């Protein structure tokens, strides 16, 4: 009845896409900016002999752009381009505004004009890429960036690779996203954005072994790069090499003892290895270092659950539910702890909360049916177990619980019908032959009961235990004892 929590984290680095190079937006002293705008207005009106340089026009365009007054920004860009017709930077800013206004073809023409004056401005390629993407010309965007990569080096080439990775991402060519990030890290092994992003894409593309080789090389050259150790660990974890993953996470937290993501993933790895005490220790460290999360509380609860410390498990499950009251599965897990302790009434109360959120969830209905059965509320139990069968007709667990409940409640005719239905739906599973045999014995139909018992023993003799568990007194029936003895003799010959 327990569910393993999934909280293994791959860093994906949600960095903003560099639509245009504005890492340091212009913030001028208000008085100086007002004076600049006044001079600009006078120049447009033809009042006096005013001179504004290219940089002044760039500041004016950025001012209106930041105010989201795109028409005035475009007007300033056009006016500036008239004053400085050979300025590629002003033309690029004009194209940027046109792109924001969705005038894509016009933006493209302006960029082509700017390229004649300065083909070495990286913003030309970034804006052209965005135009081609806006026009749904994916191939042209890719061709442009791949060609541009040969013209740039250093940080500008890295920026183009990030842009190309985004294009591949948009068009779901995910392996090529990984390839771009790999090229970035081969050029700049300590690139933080690249390290964050490749961690996610390693898992997404299933290229864990390649990632391991890449990060081992980075670590050889830069042994104190904690992100490289983290990514190495995550790649091992993605390949289910949990011991190696834990070792690499240990290096990451040795370098940065406050690396909460490393503790988080290490906790998951310990859970996979069923080292629940170690997992609790790692996850408690996450709570010390970062803002509390319901998933971490739930994971700690799961660890205590597996250690059969149900009171502590409930303590952490409740902490999780307080943070996310709409998470029905936490109420279900609390109910499981009560069920494991035989506290049926308390389990029922938690399941009522879970079912208010997800009424027909099969697991919740199954456990509620089992609890109602334990307290003798057979008709209610049958109702909940019937829900399970209706939602998941091919699942044996629902049929098994329903038939067992009907049998124990002495609704033998209904139990027989459900056993026959279960046999049909599950394509003759032997368990339901054993159950049907027991039901027929209870109905005094011994001849038919023995036939089903013989067929069941031929198919799955190891399930005899389940046959006996349904009614231990069945072993006092001489027909059953004789048939089993005969079956044993025949098998030994």
N, C-alpha and C positions, 0 to 999 in steps of 0.2 A: 504493500500500500504506500510505499515511500517513493518519492520522485527526486532524482538527483538534480540539484540546482545547476544552471548553466550561466556562468558569469565571466568566462574567460574573455579577456579584453585584448583586441588588436587595436593599437593606436592607428588612427587614420589621418590625423592632422588636418582639421578643418580650417585650413588657411584660405583667406579670400583670394579669388582669382584676380590676377593683375590686369584688369581691363585697360588701365592706362597708368603710366608711371607717376603716381602721386603719393609716394611714401610720406612726403612732408608737405601737406597742403599749406598754401600760403596764408600766413596770419600776420598781417601788417598792423602796425600801430594805427589805431582808429583815425587819428588826426591826419596822418600821412596818407591813409587810404582815401579819406574824404577829399583831401587836396588833389589826389590823383584822379578821382572820379570827376571833380569839378573841372580840372584841366581837360579831361576827355570830353565832357559836355561842351566846353567852350570850343574845342577843336572841331567837333562835329558841327557846331553852329557857325563856325568861321569867325569867331571873335578873337582878335589878337593873333600874335605870332607864337603859337604854342608848339612845342616839340616834345613828343613822347617816343621813347626808344622801344625796341622790340620787347624787352623785359617788362616795361610798363603795360603794354598791351596784353602780355601773358597774364599779368596779375589781375588786370581788369576782367579778362575772360574767366579766370578761375574764380574771381569774386562772384560773378553772376552764376557761374556753374554751381558753386557751392550753395548759393541761395535757391538753386533749382529754377532760376529764371532763364530757361534755355534760349528763348528768343532774343533776349538782350545779350546773352553770351555769344550767340551766333552773329548778331549785329556787330559786336565788338571785334569778333574774329574776322569778319568780312572787311570792316573798316581798317583794321590793322594790316590785313593782307594787301589792301589798296596802298597803304603807306609804305609797306615793305613787300613788294611783289615777289621777291626772291627768297623770302624767309620760309624755310621748310617747317620750322617749329610752329609758326603761326598757322600754316596750312594744316599741320597735323592736329592742332587744337581745334581748328574749324571742322575737320573730319570727325573728331571725337564728338563734337556737339551734334553734327548731322547724324551720326550713328545713334546718339541718344534720342534724337527726334525721328528715328527710323527712316531717314532718307538715305537708304543704303547705296543706291546707284550713284547718287551725287557724292556721297562720302568716298566711294571708290575712285571717282574721277579726281577728287581733290588729293587723295593719297598718291595717285599716279603722278600728279603734277609735283607734289612735294618730293617724290622719289627722284625726279629729274635734278633737283637742287642738292639733295643729300640722301644718298641711298644707304648710308651707314647708321641711320637712326633706328634703333630697335623698335620704337613705338610705331613705326610704319608697318612692321610685320605683325605686331600684336593687334593693331586696329584692323589691318586687312584681314587677319584671321577671323576677327569678330564679325566683319562684314560678310565674309564667305559663309560663316556659320549661320548668320541671320538669314542669308539667302538659301540656306540648306544645301550649300555646295561643300560638302564634307571633304571630298577628294581634293578640291582646289586648296582648301585650308591646310590639309596635310602636305601637299606638294610645296606650298609656299614656305611652311615652317621647316620642312626637311631641307629645302634649298638654302634657306637662311642660315641654318646651322653651320654651313661651311664658311659663312662670312663673319662669324662672331666667335669670340673666345672668352674665357673667364666667366665672370658673373653673368654677362649678357647671354652667353650660350646656355648657361644653366637656366636662365629665365625663359628662354625659348623652349628648352626641353620640358619645363613645367607646363608651358602653354600647350605644347604638343601632347603631353600626357592628359591634359584636360580635354583636348579635342578627342583623343581616343576614348576617354571615359564617356564623353557625351554620346559617342556612337558605338559604345559597348564593345570596343576592341580591347578587351581588358588585358590580354597578354602583352600588348604593345604599351599599355600604361606601365606595366612592370618593367619592360625593356627601357623606357625613358628614365624611370627612377633609378634603375641600375646604372645607366650611363652617367646620371648626375652624381651618384655616389662614387663611381670610379674616378670621376674628375675631382670631386670634392667630398672625401669620405666623412667629413664632419658636418655636412650640410644637414641642419636640424630638421628642416621641413621634409627633405628627402627621406631621412631616417624615420620620421613619424609616418609618412605616407606608405613607404614600402612595407612596413610591418603589416598594415591592413591588406595590401595587394598581394603579399606573399600567401596569405591564407586564402584570399578570394580566388587566386589563380592556381592554387595548389602547387606552387613552385618552391616548396620548403627546402629541398635539397640544394637548389641553386642559391637560395637566400643564405643558407648555412655557409656555403663556400664564400659568398660575398662578404659576409660579416666576420668570418674568421680572418679573412685577409685584412679587413679594416682594423680588427682587434690586434693583429700582429703589428701593424704600424702605429696604432693609437690605442694602447691597452687600457687607458683610463676613460674611454668613451662609453659611458653608461648606457646610452641609447643603443649602441651597437651590441652590447651584451644583452640588453633587453630583447632586441630583435632576434638575436641568435637563440635566446631561450624560447621566444614565441614560435620560431620556426621548428625547434625541437618539439615543442608542445603540440604544434599542429600535426606533427608526424607521430604523436603519441609516445615520444621518447621522454617520458616524464622525469626520470632521474637526471638525465642530461639537462633538461630544461631547468630543474631546480638548481643544479650547480651553476648554470649561467645566471640565473636570477640572483643567486647569492653574490656573485661578482658585481652585479649591477647595484645591489644595495650596500655592498662594501664601499663602492665608489661614492654613491649617493644614498646615505642612510634614510633619507626622507622620500625615496622613490616609491610612492604608494602603489602605483600601477604594478610594479614588480612584486610587491607583497601580495597584491590581489591575485595576480596570475599564479604566483607560487602556491597560494592557498588552494586554487583550483587543481593544480598539479598534485598536491598532497591528497586531495579528495579522490582523484583518479587512482592514486596508489593505495587508497583506503587507510591513509595515515591521518586519521581525523584529529588527533591531539595536536599534531604539527600544523595541520590546516587551521585549527582554531587560533593557534598562536600567531600565524601569519595574518589571518583576517582581523584579529584584534588590533594588530599594528596598523592595518588600513584605517580602522576607526579612529585611531590616535592621530593619524596624519592627514585625514581628509574629511570632508563633510559626510555625515552618516548617510548611508543608502539602504533602502529596503532590501536590495538584492544581497548585500553583505550580511545584514542581520539574518536573512533567510538562510544563507549559506552556513552561517555559524549554527543556526538552529538545526540544520540538516546534519551537521557533524555530531552535535550532541544526541540527535535522534539515532544516528547509527551507533553511537556508544551506549545506547539504551538509557541515557540520562534524560528521561522524558520531561521532567520538570524544567530543566535548563533549556531544553529544545523549545518548550512552549514559551519560555521567557523571551527568547530571541524571535520566535515566530510572531509573538504579539508586538514586539518592537517593529517588525516589518509591516505588520498590518496597520499599526498606528500611522505609519508613513504613507501607506497606500491602502486605504480602506476598501477600494474597489477590486483588489486582487483576491479573487475567490479561492485560489489555490492555497493561500496561506491559511485560511480558515479550515480548508480540507486537511492540511498537514497537521494543524493543531488537533483536529478531530482524530487523525490517525494515532497521535500520541496517547490520547485518551482511550482509543480502541485497544491499543497494545497493552494498556494497563487494566482493561476490563471495565473502564468507567463509561458505560454505555450512554447514560443520560447526558453526561458532559459532552460526549462526542456528538450526540444528536443535536445539542444546542449549537455547536460550531458548524455542523453541516447545514442547519437551517439558515445560517448566515451565508454560507457558500451558495446554497441553492436559490437564495433570493437574487443573487447576482447572475448565476448561470443555472437555470432551472433544470435543463435536461442533460447536463454534463454527466456522461456515463459513470465515471469514477465516483462522483458524489452520490449518485443514486444507488450505486452498488454498495457503497459503505453504509449509506443510510438504511438500505434494505437489510444489511447484515446486523446493524445496531437494533433496528426495530424487531428483527427476528430474535435477538438475544433477550430483549425485554418482554417477549411474548406477544407483541403487537403484530400478529401474523398477516392480517389483512392489509395493514399499512405496508408491511415489508413486501408483500406480493406486488403491491402497486408500484413501489419504487423499483423493484427488480424487473418488473414488466417494462418499465421505461428503458432500462438498460438493454433488454432484448430487442425492443422496438428500434432504438437508435443504432445499436450494433448487433445486428442479427447473426453475423458470422463469428462473433467472439464467444468462445466457450465459457468464459467466466460468468457472464450474465445468465446464460442458460443453466449452468451448474448451480448457482446460488438460488435461482428461482425454483428449480426442481427440488433441491434440497429443502427449501422452505415449505413448499407444497406438501412434500412427503412428511416432514416433521409436524405440520399442522393437520395431517391426516386428510388432506384434500386429494385422495388417491386418484380419482378419475381425472381430475385436472392435471395432476402430476404425470399421469400416463400420457395424456395428450401432448403435454409440453415436452416430454422425453422423446416421443415420436417425432415431434416437430424439430427438436434439436438434432436428432439423428439425420433428418432429411437436409436441414440447412447446413450442417457441418460435414455432410457427406460421410455419415456413418462412423463418427468418432467412437472408439470402444468405451470411453468413459460413460457415455449415455446408454450403451447396451448394459453395462453393469448397473446403472441407476434404474433402467427400465426393468431389469430382472428383479431388483429389490422391491420395486413398486408392485410388480406382478405377484411376488411372494406374499406381500401384504394384502393383496386382493384375493388371495387363496387360488391363484391361477398358476399352480406349481409347474405343470407341464410346459407351459409357454415360458415361464420364468427360467426353468432349467435350460431351455433352448437358447435363450438370450445369453445366459451365463456362459454356456459352452462356447458360443460364438465370440463372446468378449474375451474369454480366456485364450482362445486360439489367436486372437489379434494382438492382445496386450496383457499378458499374465501379470506384469508388474503393477498393473492398476488394481489388482485384487484388494490391495490395502484400502483404496478409496471405496470399494464396494462394502467392505467390512465397517469402515468408519461411518457410513450412512446408517447402518444398523448392526452394532456389534453382536446382538443376539442371534443374528442370522447363522452364526457358526453352530448354533444348537439344532439347526434344521438338518436332519439326517440325510435328506436328499442332496443338500449342498455339500455336506461332508463327504458323501459317497462320490459325488461327481468330481470334487477336487482331488480326492484320493486316486480316482481312476485317471484323471488328467496327469497327475504326477507320475503314476506308473507308466503311462504311455510315453511320457517325455524321457523317462529314464531308460527305456528299452533301446 
